[in-house]
Amino acid sequence: MNGNTGRKLTLEQRKKLSEAHKLHPIKYWLGKKIPREIVEKIAQKNIGKKHPHSEQTKVKLKAAWIKRKILGHKPPSHKGYKHSDEAKKKMSLARVGKYGGENCPSWKGGATAINKIIRSSLEYKLWRKSVFERDNYTCIWCGQKGDIQADHIKPFAFYPELRFAIDNGRTLCIICHKTTDTYGGNGRNTYVK
């Protein structure tokens, strides 16, 4: 049976394949040095064939890979359909559940952390958007556009009254954000009330 097409081979086809395999076994060259004449034949055969990437493209791909792996940058997301604010609010409520709380079929006894609920709320998303628009979608420290995050100047956890204050937000790129005193809970000792 031929794996590519799913059809059965005739007896004649099987004999031809068997003879071809005897002449040119699949793993014949495994571990052996290929003679120069065969290498040149293959090279001549490939002349004029289009290769998948040019040298310039290979350099760009390697640079992008390094940027993603070493610096932690992500490729830009695809821009698509923009939902209205009303549609966003409906989707946000749908995540909570059609009936909300305990009446929702996916209710798990209030297992979702309050932090996650607030950060996925429409109000928080509007706060981020306002901060980005105010700073022109540019890191205020290094001037980079893209791969930006909205940072709370006074920590989100310790100043709940300032969570949605636009004055308490600033736009930073990922690298600059990681250098702040409070990134990832680093400022716990500094800001404990």
Secondary structure, DSSP 8 states (H G I E B T S, - for coil): --TTT-----HHHHHHHHHHHHHS-TTTTTTS---HHHHHHHHHHTTT---SS-HHHHHHHHHHHHHHHHS-------------HHHHHHHHHHHH-SS-GGGSTT--SS-S-HHHHHHTSHHHHHHHHHHHHHTTTB-TTT--BSSEEEEESS-TTT-GGGTT-GGGEEEEEHHHHHTSTTGGGTTHHHH--
